[in-house]
Amino acid sequence: MTRTHFFAGPIYAAVTRRTLDGKHPDGWMPEQKITVAEAVRAYTMGSAYASFDEKLKGSIEPGKLADFVVLTDDIFAIDPVKIADT
């Protein structure tokens, strides 16, 4: 892993459960791995819900605030280990 993006880093961690020191190549507590879709939902809609802002942000809908992230690869299609490098 080289440079970790502020969005891709947490998604990578949730999906692979790998540690940055390389001590857990199969994932730290691998039974807690979640899918990319689950991680993206938690990072977007889940965060908005946790801050009571789900009517204002968290999903792409008319009238809601939006931030966009441009990644080099489709994180839903690549090997999850490569997500941190997008």
C-alpha positions as a Python dict, from the first residue, in 0.01 Angstrom:
ca = {
    (1, 'M'): (0, 0, 0),
    (2, 'T'): (139, 338, -95),
    (3, 'R'): (-69, 652, -44),
    (4, 'T'): (-407, 590, 115),
    (5, 'H'): (-697, 811, 11),
    (6, 'F'): (-920, 955, 286),
    (7, 'F'): (-1218, 765, 141),
    (8, 'A'): (-1050, 449, 15),
    (9, 'G'): (-846, 394, 333),
    (10, 'P'): (-1141, 324, 565),
    (11, 'I'): (-1313, 116, 295),
    (12, 'Y'): (-994, -90, 252),
    (13, 'A'): (-967, -141, 628),
    (14, 'A'): (-1329, -251, 666),
    (15, 'V'): (-1317, -491, 372),
    (16, 'T'): (-974, -650, 425),
    (17, 'R'): (-928, -599, 801),
    (18, 'R'): (-554, -579, 727),
    (19, 'T'): (-322, -376, 946),
    (20, 'L'): (-74, -127, 805),
    (21, 'D'): (221, -297, 975),
    (22, 'G'): (167, -614, 768),
    (23, 'K'): (135, -837, 1076),
    (24, 'H'): (-211, -961, 977),
    (25, 'P'): (-208, -1040, 602),
    (26, 'D'): (-535, -1236, 629),
    (27, 'G'): (-694, -957, 829),
    (28, 'W'): (-709, -874, 1197),
    (29, 'M'): (-1021, -1049, 1325),
    (30, 'P'): (-1107, -1159, 968),
    (31, 'E'): (-1456, -1271, 1070),
    (32, 'Q'): (-1541, -900, 1092),
    (33, 'K'): (-1473, -832, 722),
    (34, 'I'): (-1763, -670, 538),
    (35, 'T'): (-1834, -629, 166),
    (36, 'V'): (-1737, -320, -31),
    (37, 'A'): (-2105, -228, -64),
    (38, 'E'): (-2155, -258, 313),
    (39, 'A'): (-1846, -46, 378),
    (40, 'V'): (-1950, 230, 135),
    (41, 'R'): (-2298, 236, 285),
    (42, 'A'): (-2159, 259, 638),
    (43, 'Y'): (-1915, 534, 539),
    (44, 'T'): (-2181, 743, 361),
    (45, 'M'): (-2539, 676, 470),
    (46, 'G'): (-2438, 530, 805),
    (47, 'S'): (-2232, 833, 897),
    (48, 'A'): (-2513, 1070, 800),
    (49, 'Y'): (-2758, 869, 1010),
    (50, 'A'): (-2523, 866, 1309),
    (51, 'S'): (-2505, 1246, 1303),
    (52, 'F'): (-2884, 1283, 1251),
    (53, 'D'): (-2820, 1429, 903),
    (54, 'E'): (-2974, 1156, 684),
    (55, 'K'): (-3227, 1402, 540),
    (56, 'L'): (-2943, 1637, 442),
    (57, 'K'): (-2661, 1408, 326),
    (58, 'G'): (-2543, 1049, 298),
    (59, 'S'): (-2695, 960, -40),
    (60, 'I'): (-2712, 1119, -383),
    (61, 'E'): (-3064, 1261, -405),
    (62, 'P'): (-3214, 1590, -525),
    (63, 'G'): (-3185, 1857, -258),
    (64, 'K'): (-2913, 1684, -54),
    (65, 'L'): (-2558, 1804, -2),
    (66, 'A'): (-2296, 1609, -193),
    (67, 'D'): (-1923, 1558, -200),
    (68, 'F'): (-1772, 1352, -477),
    (69, 'V'): (-1459, 1142, -475),
    (70, 'V'): (-1280, 1047, -795),
    (71, 'L'): (-1090, 720, -768),
    (72, 'T'): (-863, 563, -1028),
    (73, 'D'): (-1044, 228, -1018),
    (74, 'D'): (-1389, 85, -958),
    (75, 'I'): (-1364, -33, -597),
    (76, 'F'): (-1660, -266, -654),
    (77, 'A'): (-1474, -451, -931),
    (78, 'I'): (-1111, -471, -817),
    (79, 'D'): (-941, -699, -566),
    (80, 'P'): (-1017, -542, -225),
    (81, 'V'): (-645, -546, -141),
    (82, 'K'): (-593, -287, -418),
    (83, 'I'): (-858, -46, -285),
    (84, 'A'): (-603, 144, -77),
    (85, 'D'): (-411, 232, -395),
    (86, 'T'): (-704, 385, -585),
}
